[in-house]
Amino acid sequence: MHQTLETSWDDLQMEVAQYINSDVRGLPFHMTTAKPLSGFVQRLKGKQGRFRGNLSGKRVEYTGRTVISPDPNLKISEVAIPILMARILTYPERVSHHNIEKLRQCVRNGPNKYPGAKFIRQPDGTEISLMFSSRKRHADELKYGYIVDRHLEDGDIVLFNRQPSLHRMSIMSHRARIMPWRTLRFNESVCNPYNADFDGDEMNMHVPQTEEARTEALMLMGVQNNLCTPKNGEILVASTQDFLTSSFLITRKDTFYDRASFSLMCSYMGDAMDPIDLPTPALVKCTSLACSSNELLFLICDETHYACGPHLSSCWIWYIIDGSRVVAKKVPVQDEIISSSGALDCELISGQLGKATVGNGSKDGLYSVLLRDYSAHAAATCMNRLAKLSGSASSSCPTWKIRDQARYGYAPLYCGWQIRHEKKLTIDKEYGQCTDYIESYNSGKLELLPGCNRAETLEAKITGTLNNIRERTANVRVSLFSNPSSCSLDWFVHISSIECSFVKFVSEHWRLSLPKVCMKNLNWRNSPLIMSQCGSKGSPINICQMIACVGQQSVGGRRAPNGFVDRTLPHFERGAKDPDGLLSHDTSFSHRLQDPGSQRLRPEFLYTGLSATEFFFHTMGGREGLVDTAPCFKEVHAALRAMVLGDLCAMTRQVKTADTGYMSRRLMKALEDLSVHYDNTVRNASGSIVQFVYGGDGMDPAQMEEKSGLPLNFERLFMKAKATCPAAEEKSLNTEEIKKIVNEMIEERLPKSTMDLEEECSEDPPPSDTPSKKENLETFDKSLKSFIERKHPSSDLMLKLNEGQYSGRIRKDPQLVLVFLETCITRYNSKKIEAGTAIGAIGAQSIGEPGTQMTLKTFHFAGVASMNVTLGVPRIKEIINAAKRINTPIITTALQCNDNDIIAKLVKGRIEKTLLEQVAKSIKTSQASRSASIVITLDMKRIQGAQLSIDAYTVKESILQTPRMKLKEQQIKVLNPRKLEVVLQADRSKLHFEVHALKNKLSKVVVKGINSVERVIIVNEAKEKDPTRKKLKLLVEGTGLLSVMGTDGVDGKNTTSNHIIEVQQTLGIEAARKKIIEEIHFTMSSHGMTIDIRHMMLLADLMTFKGEVLGITRHGVQKMRDSVLMLASFEKTADHLFNASVSGRVDRIEGVSECIIMGIPMQIGTGMLKVRQSVDCIFWFSFEDGKSYLIHECTCCKQPGLTRKPWELTEYKFHLDLEHLQSHHWIGLATAT
């Protein structure tokens, strides 16, 4: 009975435990059930739990979702909504004298006829359905104040969203346009912020239900107000693809239009409401013909009629044939859209419109200039007109020959026999170079690369040579662009997996013959060539792969490895020596290197198709971005086998999306509650200061004009001031007078605009207020004065300048200087970050969103093939996690004497870990009956060659200092400077094993250098710029920054490490903060991504503002925040709730996550403002009659005690005469017991 009771008690405990947490391990077999139980903990935690699934994210009404499609005739701020969807979604509109007739008609139409209505809400709360009631009667009885749930109509504000929502611009507000059919349509110019295409994508639409929500959506989330991304301030909503192609073709210099065609083009751009004034034709003889510059005039100059047309310039590449060579030159050709003599005639002076001019990702393009110099409406209007013009020109006007040139098919990919012949000769030439490398390797004459052995050097050189075949062919494709192009220099971005700048071999045959052949085969009408030129799609590399050669296929920075025994694929014979197989006969790494092709270099191109083996290798290279190949090549082999066997699902392991998604979520949770306050500080929800001034200057990243992140482009502002300010007849100013005007203007305008005058501050201002603002003003002051001095040289310099050099200097009349300064100061003040801005969430999105585009795994130092640094998502994870152990710790060591190879080798020997086995010529053992000895002979030749100061005495000291050796000093005898003996005594039964164990330990003794350093490589960082100049530095692979900085010959002030935790332990928290910023910037820039440094500074300050480096992990966030609900919604939901309940913690509901969970407005953005009613001060006073009176403050006199502040009057008793209070018009007199 007692045993049965105990069993029942245990079962009851198990049941109760499962009721709380059903994930209980070790359950008895009889208590397990087939259906999984769901306890409280399981219902709360996880992605589908209550916190993340129902509290942090909620399902909402008044939404729609369907497939998207393009419509270039819509404005960028519009979205076409199907009538079927518009009849379902409603908006509650209040009846007024402005809309009563419209709403009466909607009520008469009812819910099934558009435009109609579904419900009527009366002021008393009564809701009337119009489905079955008398609609005519309700329409006649409609009164002011009623609310009608009407169908959506043109002009309504809706929110448009595409998932995944990676950044703020993934959800924006548009105005509705009700149209037939069944898809949501919008202008293709808005595809970039949504990252949308039209291959079946679906998007969501939400209808705000209050006027306040509509206003906030329009002003804060409108497309026109979000043309620039807050990530770096570049324009993101811009023309794309077909728009760029059409613009490029329309604006060719040899393109002319007659009056009818030109008028038709102008009518396509407008909306039948704009007045059209046809410009003067470019040609008036015989037939009036207008050119592309006339078209651009009407494109930009709308009904607003700018006083001065915008001026912009972009980088152009001009390709010329210099004898037998093709030379690419970046020439200072400018696209100037100017107005002459104050007229409204904007003209395209040179070049063609392309991506650099009207595309996204630029701060110097047309839309960026219109946005910053004029308004967002001007930029949006120009964008709408170009979309209409391009959409119409490419589809409905064959007379312009644009439709035919924009066609794309197989015909443009065909190349003649000349290119095929030259390609074969080029590949044979490169194969011959690889054969020379192999012969040098076999003969031992191959020159080793820094930090590489013979096998690694051969592999790097062969891979680099084969990679260069495609890239040189691609450069040949570039040489075909005989016309000026608006494409940027990113054409020449090195896209191969490994950077082999040391491979400088250039085929003489290619240099002389191949460009000529290519120039004769493709003309400017080639469709792929046009798309590549204008930047709409593709690059010269893609043209090369389609027409000439797919190129070398690399996996993990190397050629495809052996996936099978002695061969890459089972299609080849083992040890095959032909180019289709593998040259080696065994599986050693050195033998695998000796095949230059191994069918990894694809000599075929996409027009002719790929063979089966070519397809397999090409697939391996294409999957590299999705398969994590960092640990080893075994996963590649497994993927290859699965691919050959047909199991394509097992081939790819999608780890990148999951990693970047989790990283973005952690960043968002840590940074979500950071916002700018009215004192310019950045604080979290609990009021803790993270930054005294956002970004150090308080500027908005989305409005920065310079690519470097500076707020103003002084050169452009000066050009505008010079164009708008007429030349005056006043006396010219000298240098001192200009400086005086600058100082007076800055002192007069800037302090008042920033409220930084000390007399306007309180007696004891916050420590974060005045000094930081003064520093910001000093920075702006210095940059402005520096530009003025650069434009206005000193008197001595003016005497030395010739007329051509001085032509770009400023005029010296005072009006120009005043206009320029006024413009700079006004625009500077307008670019400040607004109080309440959710800079934390914006920063998290700006760092997390580019992570999805990172595919490369490592960075290869130029000239050091085997010295790699982890980059991409793995490196970003190491930084934000504050990892104590990183994959590739590198210490960049500066030398005090950086131009001497011998001194560099000496310093290298002091730092690099040198083992005894590396410098020992021999380690021999001799054994007697009860004793044994180990004789170590040093290789002095090798020691002297490595510039090491090692002898038998230093080796003895190193052995004695090595832990766990257990040797005494008398056991080690130095026989001579290069030989020593270690004597060991032990029992005869153990002696044999102990002497061999000691021998193995002695070979691993560190005799020189730092134990934590694996190797050191000497690099000449000035070699790329000037081969004759030396600037040596050391790349130390390992840790031990403090020891390296203390090494003789090392310049400790300029020595850095990429290990953030080590930097913090060595140099302090400020150095760690700076290193976080530098490492994130380096990682992003290595992948060609530009992020405003203010976002990185905010993340670094958050990780270090507690005095230690905190990672953006569950442990680090727990130290940053103390909100129970926020931590529970992040990770470890049950643990945080249990701990809070046990300790009785209080959550003040101040952060973003807590407010969302509780359903109350968050305290950032517009929620930071609180509207309060202004009332008179009300006090209670007690008098001698025993009663208390509620009175307002007297407006005509002040009695003693009433002059104090309201919060100091609590619980004060004043003995005043009641008659005096009544006679002096006290308001609201009341009594209370």
Secondary structure, DSSP 8 states (H G I E B T S, - for coil): -HHHHHHHHHHHHHHHHHHH-S--SS--GGG--SS----HHHHHSSTTSIIIIIISS---SSEEEEEEEE-TTS-TTEEEEEHHHHHH-EEEEE--TTTHHHHHHHHHH-SSSSS-EEEEE-TTS-EEETTTS-HHHHHHT--TT-EEEEE--TT-EEEEE-SS--SGGGEEEEEEEEESSSSEEE-GGGHHHHT--SSS-EEEEE---SHHHHHHHHHHHBSGGGSB-TTTS-B-S---THHHHHHHHHT-TT-EE-HHHHHHHHHHHS-S-S-------SB-SSS-BEEHHHHHHHHH--TT--SS-------EEEEEEETTEEEEEEE-----EE-STT-S--EE-SS---HHHHSSS-SSSHHHHHHHHT-HHHHHHHHHHHHHHHHHHHHH-GGGTHHHHT--SSGGG---HHHHHHHHHHHHHHHHHHHHHHHHHHHT-----TT--HHHHHHHHHHHHHHHHHHHHHHHHHHT--S-B---GGGG---SSS--TT-----HHHHHTHHHHHHHH--TT-HHHHHHHHTSS--HHHHHHHHT--EE-EETTEE---SBTTBSSTTS-TT--STTS---SS--HHHHTT-S-TTTEE-S-TTT---HHHHHHHHHHHGGGTS--SS-SHHHHHHHHHHHHT--TTT----HHHHHHHHHHHHHHHHTT-EE-TTS-EE-TT--EEESSGGGT-B-GGG--STTS-S--HHHHHHHHHHHS----S----HHHHHHHHHHHHHHHHHHHHT--GGGS-SS--TTTHHHHHHHHHHHHHHHHHHHHHHS--HHHHHH--HHHHTTS----HHHHHHHHHHHHHHHHHTB--TT--HHHHHHHHHHGGGGG----EEE-TT-TT-EEE-HHHHHHHHHHT-SS-SS-EEEEEESSTT-HHHHHHHHHHHS-EEHHHHEEEEEEEE-SSEEEEEEEE-HHHHHHTT----HHHHHHHHHHSTT----GGGEEEEETTEEEEEEE--HHHHHHHHHHHHHHHHT-EEES-TTEEEEEEEETTTTT-TT---EEEEEEE--HHHHHTSTTEEEEEEEES-HHHHHHHH-HHHHHHHHHHHHHHHHHHTT----HHHHHHHHHHHHTTSS---SSHHHHHHH---HHHHHHHS-HHHHHHHHHHHT------SHHHHHHHTS--SSGGGG---------EEEEE-TTS-EEEEE--SS---TTTTS-GGG-TT------HHHHHHTT-SS-EEE-
